[in-house]
Amino acid sequence: MKTEIPMPEEVETFFWYDGPILYSAQILGQLRLVTLIKFGDNESIYMVSSPSEAQMRDMAENRVPLRDVSDTGPFYRMTIEDFTMTTCLEEVDGWPEGMLPDPGVLLSLDTTPAQSS
């Protein structure tokens, strides 16, 4: 059942490209991970996962793959209508098939220059 909620405020943005793609937000009284999965003409759809704050910190510091943190329930689908900014949340069983991040992918690339021998 979809429930209208206030637009969540971003706590920390992990990835931004013309808008928030991956961020944390307070939703239903808990810090949750929010991932854009579809940007459409009239609405944007996000998957909301429920990792612990320690898991999110580990993800941000590249110690845990995105998939491990994203695949932590309970899960919600959040839709935001583009023109009205109406935000709805619906609890779901998990991520849509094939939409989880690939195994082993970290939040950011290691940009440390290689040491020459």
C-alpha atoms as an extended CHARMM CRD file, in Angstrom:
* protein
*
       117  EXT
         1         1  MET       CA              0.0000000000        0.0000000000        0.0000000000  PROA      1               0.0000000000
         2         2  LYS       CA              1.4240000000        3.3650000000       -1.0300000000  PROA      2               0.0000000000
         3         3  THR       CA              1.6210000000        6.0200000000        1.6580000000  PROA      3               0.0000000000
         4         4  GLU       CA              2.2610000000        9.6910000000        1.0020000000  PROA      4               0.0000000000
         5         5  ILE       CA              5.1930000000       10.9840000000        3.0570000000  PROA      5               0.0000000000
         6         6  PRO       CA              7.0090000000       14.3150000000        3.3390000000  PROA      6               0.0000000000
         7         7  MET       CA              9.8890000000       14.6750000000        0.8890000000  PROA      7               0.0000000000
         8         8  PRO       CA             12.9270000000       13.1760000000        2.6840000000  PROA      8               0.0000000000
         9         9  GLU       CA             15.9010000000       15.4560000000        3.1700000000  PROA      9               0.0000000000
        10        10  GLU       CA             19.2710000000       14.1500000000        2.0650000000  PROA      10              0.0000000000
        11        11  VAL       CA             21.5950000000       13.5260000000        4.9940000000  PROA      11              0.0000000000
        12        12  GLU       CA             24.6240000000       12.5510000000        2.9270000000  PROA      12              0.0000000000
        13        13  THR       CA             24.9870000000       12.3690000000       -0.8520000000  PROA      13              0.0000000000
        14        14  PHE       CA             27.1960000000        9.5490000000       -2.0850000000  PROA      14              0.0000000000
        15        15  PHE       CA             26.7070000000        9.9690000000       -5.8430000000  PROA      15              0.0000000000
        16        16  TRP       CA             25.2780000000       12.9360000000       -7.7530000000  PROA      16              0.0000000000
        17        17  TYR       CA             24.7400000000       13.3500000000      -11.4840000000  PROA      17              0.0000000000
        18        18  ASP       CA             22.2030000000       16.0330000000      -12.4340000000  PROA      18              0.0000000000
        19        19  GLY       CA             20.5060000000       15.1500000000       -9.1490000000  PROA      19              0.0000000000
        20        20  PRO       CA             20.9020000000       12.7180000000       -6.2840000000  PROA      20              0.0000000000
        21        21  ILE       CA             21.5090000000        9.1520000000       -7.4700000000  PROA      21              0.0000000000
        22        22  LEU       CA             22.6250000000        7.5500000000       -4.2010000000  PROA      22              0.0000000000
        23        23  TYR       CA             22.1250000000        9.1780000000       -0.8150000000  PROA      23              0.0000000000
        24        24  SER       CA             21.1060000000        8.6250000000        2.7930000000  PROA      24              0.0000000000
        25        25  ALA       CA             17.9260000000       10.1290000000        4.2390000000  PROA      25              0.0000000000
        26        26  GLN       CA             15.7810000000        9.8880000000        7.3340000000  PROA      26              0.0000000000
        27        27  ILE       CA             12.7110000000        7.8750000000        6.2980000000  PROA      27              0.0000000000
        28        28  LEU       CA             10.1900000000        6.4810000000        8.7780000000  PROA      28              0.0000000000
        29        29  GLY       CA             12.4500000000        7.4860000000       11.6470000000  PROA      29              0.0000000000
        30        30  GLN       CA             15.5410000000        5.6210000000       10.4190000000  PROA      30              0.0000000000
        31        31  LEU       CA             18.5580000000        6.5670000000        8.3430000000  PROA      31              0.0000000000
        32        32  ARG       CA             18.1540000000        4.6620000000        5.0570000000  PROA      32              0.0000000000
        33        33  LEU       CA             19.9760000000        4.2940000000        1.7410000000  PROA      33              0.0000000000
        34        34  VAL       CA             18.1310000000        5.7320000000       -1.2610000000  PROA      34              0.0000000000
        35        35  THR       CA             19.0310000000        4.7410000000       -4.8460000000  PROA      35              0.0000000000
        36        36  LEU       CA             17.5370000000        6.1910000000       -8.0410000000  PROA      36              0.0000000000
        37        37  ILE       CA             16.4600000000        3.3140000000      -10.2970000000  PROA      37              0.0000000000
        38        38  LYS       CA             14.3000000000        5.1290000000      -12.8650000000  PROA      38              0.0000000000
        39        39  PHE       CA             14.1110000000        8.7230000000      -13.9890000000  PROA      39              0.0000000000
        40        40  GLY       CA             10.9570000000        9.2420000000      -16.0240000000  PROA      40              0.0000000000
        41        41  ASP       CA              8.9520000000       11.9820000000      -17.6950000000  PROA      41              0.0000000000
        42        42  ASN       CA              6.5390000000       12.4010000000      -14.7890000000  PROA      42              0.0000000000
        43        43  GLU       CA              8.1320000000       10.7050000000      -11.8160000000  PROA      43              0.0000000000
        44        44  SER       CA             11.3650000000        9.3630000000      -10.3950000000  PROA      44              0.0000000000
        45        45  ILE       CA             11.5090000000        5.9580000000       -8.7250000000  PROA      45              0.0000000000
        46        46  TYR       CA             13.9380000000        5.1150000000       -5.9410000000  PROA      46              0.0000000000
        47        47  MET       CA             14.6950000000        1.9390000000       -4.0300000000  PROA      47              0.0000000000
        48        48  VAL       CA             15.1010000000        2.4440000000       -0.3080000000  PROA      48              0.0000000000
        49        49  SER       CA             17.2110000000       -0.0400000000        1.6650000000  PROA      49              0.0000000000
        50        50  SER       CA             17.7450000000       -0.2600000000        5.4080000000  PROA      50              0.0000000000
        51        51  PRO       CA             21.4210000000       -0.9210000000        6.2180000000  PROA      51              0.0000000000
        52        52  SER       CA             22.8770000000        0.0570000000        9.5650000000  PROA      52              0.0000000000
        53        53  GLU       CA             24.7350000000        3.3380000000        9.8880000000  PROA      53              0.0000000000
        54        54  ALA       CA             27.9630000000        1.3100000000       10.2760000000  PROA      54              0.0000000000
        55        55  GLN       CA             27.2940000000       -0.4710000000        6.9590000000  PROA      55              0.0000000000
        56        56  MET       CA             26.7230000000        2.8840000000        5.2270000000  PROA      56              0.0000000000
        57        57  ARG       CA             29.9450000000        4.2610000000        6.6970000000  PROA      57              0.0000000000
        58        58  ASP       CA             31.8130000000        1.1630000000        5.4830000000  PROA      58              0.0000000000
        59        59  MET       CA             30.2730000000        1.6330000000        2.0090000000  PROA      59              0.0000000000
        60        60  ALA       CA             31.2930000000        5.3070000000        1.9420000000  PROA      60              0.0000000000
        61        61  GLU       CA             34.8500000000        4.3050000000        2.8490000000  PROA      61              0.0000000000
        62        62  ASN       CA             34.9720000000        1.5560000000        0.1680000000  PROA      62              0.0000000000
        63        63  ARG       CA             35.1880000000       -1.3010000000        2.6690000000  PROA      63              0.0000000000
        64        64  VAL       CA             31.8840000000       -2.9080000000        1.6310000000  PROA      64              0.0000000000
        65        65  PRO       CA             30.4310000000       -3.3410000000       -1.8830000000  PROA      65              0.0000000000
        66        66  LEU       CA             27.3240000000       -1.3660000000       -2.8280000000  PROA      66              0.0000000000
        67        67  ARG       CA             25.3400000000       -4.5570000000       -3.3960000000  PROA      67              0.0000000000
        68        68  ASP       CA             25.8980000000       -5.7880000000        0.1680000000  PROA      68              0.0000000000
        69        69  VAL       CA             24.5950000000       -2.5320000000        1.6410000000  PROA      69              0.0000000000
        70        70  SER       CA             21.7550000000       -2.1290000000       -0.8810000000  PROA      70              0.0000000000
        71        71  ASP       CA             20.4790000000       -5.6780000000       -0.3170000000  PROA      71              0.0000000000
        72        72  THR       CA             19.5000000000       -5.0150000000        3.3210000000  PROA      72              0.0000000000
        73        73  GLY       CA             15.7970000000       -4.8140000000        4.1550000000  PROA      73              0.0000000000
        74        74  PRO       CA             13.2130000000       -3.8220000000        4.8780000000  PROA      74              0.0000000000
        75        75  PHE       CA             12.8620000000       -2.4120000000        1.3700000000  PROA      75              0.0000000000
        76        76  TYR       CA             10.6670000000        0.3750000000        0.0380000000  PROA      76              0.0000000000
        77        77  ARG       CA              9.8840000000        1.8180000000       -3.3810000000  PROA      77              0.0000000000
        78        78  MET       CA              9.6950000000        5.5950000000       -3.2640000000  PROA      78              0.0000000000
        79        79  THR       CA              8.1300000000        7.5890000000       -6.0830000000  PROA      79              0.0000000000
        80        80  ILE       CA              8.4230000000       11.3460000000       -6.4530000000  PROA      80              0.0000000000
        81        81  GLU       CA              6.1530000000       13.0760000000       -8.9480000000  PROA      81              0.0000000000
        82        82  ASP       CA              8.1890000000       15.6420000000      -10.8480000000  PROA      82              0.0000000000
        83        83  PHE       CA              5.6970000000       18.5080000000      -10.9840000000  PROA      83              0.0000000000
        84        84  THR       CA              3.9290000000       18.2300000000       -7.6350000000  PROA      84              0.0000000000
        85        85  MET       CA              6.8660000000       16.7150000000       -5.7190000000  PROA      85              0.0000000000
        86        86  THR       CA              4.3520000000       14.3360000000       -4.1240000000  PROA      86              0.0000000000
        87        87  THR       CA              6.3600000000       11.5790000000       -2.4780000000  PROA      87              0.0000000000
        88        88  CYS       CA              4.9160000000        8.1130000000       -1.8970000000  PROA      88              0.0000000000
        89        89  LEU       CA              6.4700000000        5.1390000000       -0.1270000000  PROA      89              0.0000000000
        90        90  GLU       CA              5.4910000000        1.4980000000       -0.5090000000  PROA      90              0.0000000000
        91        91  GLU       CA              7.0620000000       -1.4750000000        1.2800000000  PROA      91              0.0000000000
        92        92  VAL       CA              8.2350000000       -4.1470000000       -1.1800000000  PROA      92              0.0000000000
        93        93  ASP       CA              9.8310000000       -7.5960000000       -0.8960000000  PROA      93              0.0000000000
        94        94  GLY       CA             13.1230000000       -6.5620000000       -2.4980000000  PROA      94              0.0000000000
        95        95  TRP       CA             14.7850000000       -4.9420000000       -5.4530000000  PROA      95              0.0000000000
        96        96  PRO       CA             13.3630000000       -5.4420000000       -8.9570000000  PROA      96              0.0000000000
        97        97  GLU       CA             15.0600000000       -8.2790000000      -10.8480000000  PROA      97              0.0000000000
        98        98  GLY       CA             18.4530000000       -7.2350000000      -12.2180000000  PROA      98              0.0000000000
        99        99  MET       CA             18.4940000000       -3.8090000000      -10.5380000000  PROA      99              0.0000000000
       100       100  LEU       CA             20.8770000000       -4.4400000000       -7.6280000000  PROA      100             0.0000000000
       101       101  PRO       CA             24.4290000000       -3.1200000000       -8.1100000000  PROA      101             0.0000000000
       102       102  ASP       CA             26.8300000000       -5.6970000000       -9.5460000000  PROA      102             0.0000000000
       103       103  PRO       CA             28.7130000000       -7.8410000000       -7.0040000000  PROA      103             0.0000000000
       104       104  GLY       CA             32.0130000000       -6.3820000000       -5.7950000000  PROA      104             0.0000000000
       105       105  VAL       CA             31.3900000000       -2.8210000000       -7.0670000000  PROA      105             0.0000000000
       106       106  LEU       CA             32.5420000000       -0.1830000000       -4.5990000000  PROA      106             0.0000000000
       107       107  LEU       CA             31.1700000000        3.3340000000       -4.2320000000  PROA      107             0.0000000000
       108       108  SER       CA             34.1890000000        4.9990000000       -5.8250000000  PROA      108             0.0000000000
       109       109  LEU       CA             37.2730000000        4.0600000000       -7.7200000000  PROA      109             0.0000000000
       110       110  ASP       CA             40.6240000000        3.9690000000       -5.9870000000  PROA      110             0.0000000000
       111       111  THR       CA             42.3870000000        7.0540000000       -7.3530000000  PROA      111             0.0000000000
       112       112  THR       CA             45.6410000000        6.4750000000       -5.4730000000  PROA      112             0.0000000000
       113       113  PRO       CA             48.5030000000        6.6290000000       -8.0070000000  PROA      113             0.0000000000
       114       114  ALA       CA             50.3490000000        3.3800000000       -8.4860000000  PROA      114             0.0000000000
       115       115  GLN       CA             53.8040000000        3.2740000000       -6.9150000000  PROA      115             0.0000000000
       116       116  SER       CA             56.6090000000        2.7130000000       -9.4110000000  PROA      116             0.0000000000
       117       117  SER       CA             59.1010000000       -0.0060000000       -8.4820000000  PROA      117             0.0000000000
